[in-house]
């Protein structure tokens, strides 16, 4: 998705980064916005979660391809595991940036200020 729609919800500007149908249970979806914002989207028990796609261990953008289990994502390269709701590394160490997400009108939206 290269054209990104923007709109205002509750007084804040949000940007559509994917379609609702793009994000399924137990499989990640990658959204490359720009060089600074590479996101991984996951659906966990019906709720879409968005985190940075870059594992802090070796700075590799691969988390979207990791193993999703019980609300966590495991990096496919180094087996670091992160909580998708908080970004915390469950084994200790560096965590992930978490993005606020809304699903509205068939779209997945993040706060525009978080990706500008």
Backbone bond lengths (Angstrom), bond angles and torsions (degrees), N, CA, C in turn:
res aa  C-N    CA-C-N  psi(-1)  N-CA   C-N-CA  omega(-1)  CA-C   N-CA-C  phi
1 X - - - 1.448 - - 1.527 107.76 -
2 X 1.315 117.62 111.23 1.452 120.41 -178.23 1.522 112.42 -98.84
3 X 1.330 118.37 -36.96 1.461 121.71 174.40 1.510 108.81 -80.46
4 X 1.301 117.10 119.08 1.451 120.28 -176.65 1.524 109.43 -108.96
5 X 1.313 114.98 118.61 1.467 120.80 177.40 1.514 109.17 -75.91
6 X 1.316 114.98 145.84 1.466 121.20 175.51 1.511 108.80 -125.46
7 X 1.314 114.92 146.23 1.458 120.55 176.89 1.523 108.63 -154.91
8 X 1.318 116.08 174.23 1.462 121.17 -179.73 1.522 109.64 -113.78
9 X 1.329 115.71 128.94 1.457 123.03 172.68 1.522 107.12 -122.96
10 X 1.308 117.21 127.64 1.473 122.34 176.68 1.527 112.14 50.12
11 X 1.321 117.26 40.01 1.459 121.96 175.33 1.516 115.94 81.97
12 X 1.352 118.21 2.04 1.465 121.84 179.38 1.525 109.39 -117.09
13 X 1.334 115.85 146.57 1.461 119.58 177.57 1.525 110.23 -85.34
14 X 1.339 115.81 133.94 1.463 123.46 -179.58 1.516 109.16 -124.97
15 X 1.336 116.45 150.85 1.458 123.40 -179.60 1.519 109.51 -120.33
16 X 1.335 116.24 132.18 1.460 119.90 176.87 1.527 108.53 -77.74
17 X 1.341 116.43 127.35 1.468 120.41 -178.03 1.521 112.97 -115.69
18 X 1.336 117.08 -11.61 1.467 120.71 -179.97 1.523 108.30 -163.19
19 X 1.322 115.29 171.78 1.457 121.27 171.92 1.528 107.98 -96.44
20 X 1.296 116.77 150.17 1.464 120.94 178.64 1.521 111.28 -53.43
21 X 1.325 117.71 -40.58 1.469 121.20 -177.64 1.526 113.13 -68.17
22 X 1.329 117.97 -15.63 1.462 121.41 179.20 1.530 112.62 -72.79
23 X 1.324 116.90 -21.81 1.466 121.14 -173.10 1.528 109.34 -110.47
24 X 1.326 115.64 112.43 1.461 120.39 -178.16 1.530 110.59 -115.83
25 X 1.321 114.96 165.43 1.464 120.46 178.16 1.532 110.17 -63.50
26 X 1.319 116.65 142.34 1.466 125.30 171.45 1.534 114.77 64.96
27 X 1.339 117.68 14.02 1.461 119.98 177.09 1.520 108.81 -143.91
28 X 1.324 116.56 134.35 1.450 120.40 -178.77 1.516 112.51 -82.54
29 X 1.336 115.19 161.15 1.465 122.73 176.42 1.520 107.76 -134.10
30 X 1.319 116.89 125.77 1.464 121.64 -176.11 1.526 110.88 -93.12
31 X 1.346 114.98 136.98 1.456 122.20 175.80 1.523 107.55 -128.90
32 X 1.321 116.57 109.91 1.467 121.72 176.78 1.524 108.07 -95.80
33 X 1.319 116.38 106.92 1.456 120.85 -177.73 1.518 110.48 -87.58
34 X 1.318 116.60 -49.47 1.465 122.91 175.68 1.529 106.92 -161.31
35 X 1.315 117.13 -172.92 1.466 120.52 -175.67 1.532 112.63 -63.16
36 X 1.329 117.33 -24.69 1.460 120.94 -178.56 1.529 113.82 -96.05
37 X 1.321 116.80 -14.74 1.469 120.32 -173.90 1.520 110.79 -130.14
38 X 1.311 115.14 95.04 1.462 124.36 176.16 1.523 104.97 -116.96
39 X 1.337 117.65 109.06 1.455 122.01 -172.31 1.524 111.87 -108.06
40 X 1.318 115.39 151.82 1.461 122.97 172.32 1.523 106.93 -118.19
41 X 1.329 116.12 126.98 1.460 121.94 179.42 1.522 109.16 -107.78
42 X 1.318 115.43 140.66 1.455 122.04 179.19 1.517 108.89 -139.82
43 X 1.322 116.97 145.53 1.460 121.22 172.64 1.532 107.15 -103.81
44 X 1.330 115.23 120.95 1.464 121.29 -178.82 1.524 108.00 -122.20
45 X 1.316 116.39 113.47 1.464 123.02 -178.51 1.529 110.78 50.02
46 X 1.328 115.85 44.18 1.455 122.12 176.04 1.511 115.70 88.18
47 X 1.324 118.24 -10.23 1.471 122.48 -177.66 1.523 110.01 -105.34
48 X 1.334 116.22 132.12 1.465 119.95 177.49 1.523 109.32 -81.83
49 X 1.317 115.54 132.05 1.469 123.64 176.10 1.521 108.28 -116.33
50 X 1.323 117.22 143.97 1.467 122.13 177.72 1.523 108.89 -128.63
51 X 1.331 115.20 128.56 1.460 122.05 177.31 1.526 108.21 -135.10
52 X 1.321 115.59 165.64 1.449 118.31 173.14 1.525 108.33 -61.85
53 X 1.313 116.62 143.52 1.460 121.65 -178.08 1.527 112.02 -84.77
54 X 1.315 117.38 -3.36 1.464 122.21 -174.19 1.527 110.74 -98.58
55 X 1.326 116.17 118.07 1.461 121.12 177.00 1.533 108.78 -70.30
56 X 1.340 118.14 129.45 1.466 120.26 -178.36 1.533 113.87 -70.15
57 X 1.317 118.58 -12.76 1.457 121.18 -178.24 1.528 111.68 -64.67
58 X 1.326 117.05 -54.72 1.474 120.84 -179.94 1.520 112.72 -125.24
59 X 1.357 115.89 10.92 1.473 121.74 178.69 1.538 112.08 58.66
60 X 1.323 116.72 42.81 1.460 122.11 178.29 1.528 108.98 -106.80
61 X 1.343 116.93 132.30 1.466 122.45 -179.74 1.520 110.21 -83.58
62 X 1.329 115.76 87.52 1.459 119.28 -174.66 1.519 113.94 -144.81
63 X 1.321 118.81 2.01 1.457 119.92 -172.92 1.524 113.25 -63.55
64 X 1.329 118.05 -30.10 1.464 120.73 179.59 1.532 111.25 -57.91
65 X 1.325 117.07 -23.35 1.452 123.07 -177.65 1.532 112.18 -97.75
66 X 1.331 116.49 10.29 1.459 120.84 -177.54 1.512 113.36 -81.10
67 X 1.321 115.36 -176.73 1.464 122.67 -178.57 1.522 108.65 -95.56
68 X 1.335 115.92 121.63 1.459 122.09 179.07 1.526 108.44 -95.54
69 X 1.337 115.94 126.93 1.454 119.88 179.83 1.521 110.12 -155.78
70 X 1.311 116.27 125.36 1.454 121.56 173.21 1.534 112.97 53.26
71 X 1.334 116.65 44.53 1.464 121.16 176.83 1.511 114.76 77.63
72 X 1.341 117.59 12.17 1.463 120.58 178.31 1.524 109.88 -124.91
73 X 1.320 115.12 161.49 1.464 122.35 172.91 1.521 107.35 -122.26
74 X 1.330 115.91 133.34 1.456 121.22 176.91 1.519 108.49 -106.73
75 X 1.324 117.06 126.08 1.462 122.37 -179.86 1.531 109.08 -60.54
76 X 1.327 117.78 129.50 1.460 120.17 -179.38 1.527 113.45 -71.72
77 X 1.312 117.81 -15.32 1.457 121.39 -177.68 1.525 113.33 -92.01
78 X 1.334 116.93 -39.45 1.465 119.43 -170.44 1.522 114.20 -131.51
79 X 1.348 117.14 1.94 1.465 123.41 176.62 1.533 114.68 66.01
80 X 1.342 118.78 16.97 1.454 118.96 171.29 1.519 106.81 -69.82
81 X 1.349 117.03 143.21 1.456 121.28 -176.37 1.521 110.12 -121.09
82 X 1.344 115.27 135.29 1.460 121.74 -174.54 1.526 111.31 -127.31
83 X 1.332 115.78 142.14 1.447 122.16 173.58 1.526 107.85 -75.68
84 X 1.324 117.80 124.42 1.468 120.63 -175.89 1.524 113.29 -74.42
85 X 1.321 118.74 -19.06 1.463 121.30 178.41 1.526 111.89 -82.76
86 X 1.333 117.32 -35.60 1.470 120.82 -174.48 1.524 113.60 -111.54
87 X 1.336 117.16 -20.97 1.465 121.27 -175.20 1.519 113.21 84.04
88 X 1.331 117.34 -4.39 1.464 120.95 -177.64 1.524 111.71 -64.95
89 X 1.321 115.37 142.07 1.458 121.73 173.32 1.526 106.32 -80.72
90 X 1.336 117.04 116.10 1.462 119.84 -175.85 1.513 113.19 -66.72
91 X 1.314 117.70 -19.16 1.461 121.78 179.86 1.521 112.37 -100.80
92 X 1.317 117.65 6.64 1.463 121.75 -176.07 1.511 109.82 90.45
93 X 1.299 117.82 162.52 1.467 121.09 -178.10 1.514 111.20 99.88
94 X 1.322 115.45 -169.81 1.459 121.90 -175.81 1.515 113.01 -63.45
95 X 1.321 115.55 144.39 1.459 121.92 179.92 1.510 111.97 -105.80
96 X 1.316 115.31 -173.97 1.458 122.74 -178.80 1.519 110.90 -109.71
97 X 1.323 116.15 149.48 1.451 120.03 171.60 1.524 107.74 -74.99
98 X 1.330 116.21 134.62 1.459 122.96 179.26 1.525 107.74 -108.71
99 X 1.323 116.25 138.51 1.459 122.27 -179.38 1.526 109.99 -110.63
100 X 1.335 116.33 140.30 1.466 121.00 174.46 1.525 107.88 -68.28
101 X 1.336 116.44 136.64 1.465 122.05 -175.98 1.518 109.99 -130.77
102 X 1.332 115.12 143.87 1.459 121.97 171.38 1.513 108.23 -131.67
103 X 1.312 116.22 143.67 1.465 121.20 171.11 1.523 107.14 -110.47
104 X 1.327 115.41 116.17 1.461 120.87 -177.92 1.521 108.25 -142.22
105 X 1.335 115.64 135.72 1.467 122.41 173.73 1.520 112.89 49.65
106 X 1.330 116.96 43.28 1.457 121.13 177.01 1.514 114.74 77.32
107 X 1.332 117.08 8.52 1.462 120.58 -179.68 1.513 112.64 -120.16
108 X 1.333 115.19 157.08 1.462 122.49 173.50 1.522 106.18 -107.17
109 X 1.305 116.25 123.73 1.465 123.35 -172.90 1.522 111.16 -120.67
110 X 1.352 116.62 143.59 1.471 122.22 170.90 1.525 108.00 -123.35
111 X 1.329 115.31 155.81 1.479 119.51 177.99 1.517 109.45 -60.26
112 X 1.305 116.93 128.29 1.471 122.47 -177.68 1.523 112.09 -58.47
113 X 1.334 117.69 -38.81 1.473 120.66 -179.74 1.526 112.12 -61.22
114 X 1.331 117.69 -27.33 1.459 121.09 -178.58 1.520 113.29 -75.72
115 X 1.342 117.13 -18.65 1.467 119.70 -177.42 1.515 113.88 -120.66
116 X 1.331 117.85 1.01 1.488 120.89 178.24 1.508 111.23 -87.35
